[in-house]
Amino acid sequence: MAAVERLDEMRRTAMKARNHKEASVMMLVYPKNDIPHFVLIERAHTKGKHSGQIAFPGGRKEKTDTDNSVTALRETEEEIGISMEQQHLITSLTSLYIPPSNYMVYPYLAFAKAELQFKAQPSEVKSIIEIELSELLEDNNVSKTVLSTSYMKEVSVPCFYFGDVMVWGATAMMLQEIKDYFLQAE
């Protein structure tokens, strides 16, 4: 799910980036009307490099976080109002270096046993997006789109479409790994 141009850049930059910052994100699976869903967020529009993008809840590791999983749990609670106690970790996923912001991101997969009531943190989250897990597992939601970013112009990137929601970049790469994880478990 990475643009070909980005793969080479990521490899080169990751080798040089010894002083990267750390962040963690959470893919949280939960029941809604007895149907498994997962949650994404639309980031608030700010001056940041990832402003307005669709992403998993998550953020920067704090000095008080004992490890990266705690960062994912804490940030999920802060951004969408789901307490750490409601999130049950399943596994860690492959870490991913993000060149534009110089972050090494550690993704996690967790589940919640009961339906959830989200509360977005307005300074960081513009909207909460709930998607049925079965939509991720479909074959027809993978596509390509052409877009421009702060560091690439008019580049074709692989993406997921969930209705009107388009997910690309690091979040799409993580979603592909999670999709493969679930399909192998079937």
N, C-alpha and C positions, 0 to 999 in steps of 0.2 A: 504493500500500500504506500510505498514511497515513490516520489517522482524520481526518475532515473538521474536527473541532474543533482538531486538532493543526496542520493546515496553516496556518490563520490565526495561531495562536500562534507557529509557527515563523517565519513571515514577519515578524511584528512584532518578535519577540525577536532574530532574526538581524540586523535593521537596527540594533538598540540595542547588540548585543553586540560591542563593539570590543575588549574585553579577554578574549576567549575563550581557553581552553587548547586545545592541539592534541593529537590522538591519531591513530593509524593502525591499520587492521585488514587482515587478509589472508583472502581466499577462496583456499584452496589446493586445487587439483584434482590427483589422483594415482591411479595404478592400484592396484586391490585385486582379486586374482584375475582380472586382465586386464579389469576393468570400471572405468570412471572413477567416482571418488568425490570428495566434498569433505568437509571437516571443520568442525564447529561445536563449541563448548564450552558447558558449563553452568557459569556462574560460581559460585565458592564463595559460601556464605552469609556475608555480612559486614554491616557497617553502611552500606555504600555504596548509592547510589541505584540501581545496576543489579545488586544482589546477587541471585544465583540465576537470573538471566536467561540465555536461550540467545543466544549471540553468536558472532561470528568471533573467532579469536585476535587479540589486539592490545592496545594500551594507549597510555599517555601518551608524548609525544615528550620525549626527554632532550636536554640541551644538547650532548651528544657526537654526536647523530644528525645527519649532514650534510644529510639531507632526509627527507621523510615516508615515502618508500619504505623507507629504512633503518630507520625506526621500525617499520614493519609487519614487515619481515624479522626484526629483533631480537626484537620482542615475540613473534612466532610461535615463534622458537627458545626463548625463555624460558618461555612458557606451555605449549607442547606438545612441546618437545624436538626440533624439526626444525631442523637447522642451516641457517644462511643460505645455504650452498653448495648445499644440496639444493633450494632454492626458486628457480625461474626466473620472473622477472617477465614477465607478458604485457602488462598495461596498468594504468593508473590508472582509477578510476571517479569518479563525481560525488561531491564532498565534501558532507557533510551536517552541519548544525548540530543539536546535541542540547541543547535548552533546560534540562532538569532538572539536568544536570551542567555546563552551560556549556562544552561541548567542540565544536570543529569536528573532525569525523572524516574522515579521508582513506582511502578503501578502495582496495585493490589486488587484482588477480587474478594468481595465479601457478600454476605446475604443478611437479610433481615427476616425474622420469622413472621412478622405481622405487617399489615398495611401501614404505610407511613404518612405522616403529615409534615410536609416540607415547609420551611420558612427561610426564604432567600435572604441573604445578607445584601442589602441594596447597594452598598459601596463596591461589591465584587461581582454580584450576580444580577443580570438583567432579567433572566427568566429561567425557569426549571422546565426541562423537557423529559417527559416520561415516554418510554418506548417499550413495546412488548418484546420480550426476549426472542420470540419466534421470528420477528422481523429481521433481527440480526442474522439468524441462521438461514434465511432465504438466499437463493443464488442471484435473484434479479435485482438486488439493491446495490450491487457494486457497479461503478461507472467511472468515467473520467470527466474532468472539467478543466477549463482553462481559466487561470486566475493570475493576478499579480499581487505580490506581497511587498513588504518593506525591503526584501532582499532578492526577490526574483520577479521578472516581468514576463507576462504572457507565457506561462509554463503550464503544460498539461499535467495534471495530478490525478492519481486514482482517488476515489472517494466512495463513501456510502451515502445513499439517499434513503431517508426514512420519511416518506411523504415529502413535505417541503423542506425538511431539515437536511442540510448537506454537511457531512463530516469528512474532513480531510486532514492531512498532516499527521502529527504525532498521535492524535486521538484516533484517527483511522487505523494507524499501524497497530495500536494497542487493541482496538476493536477486532482487527483481523486475528491477532493472537488469541483473543478470548473466544472468537467464533471457532477457530480451529480446536481450541481446548474443549469446547462443548460438543463439537461434532465428533471428536475422537472418543468422547465419553459415551456416545449413543450406542 
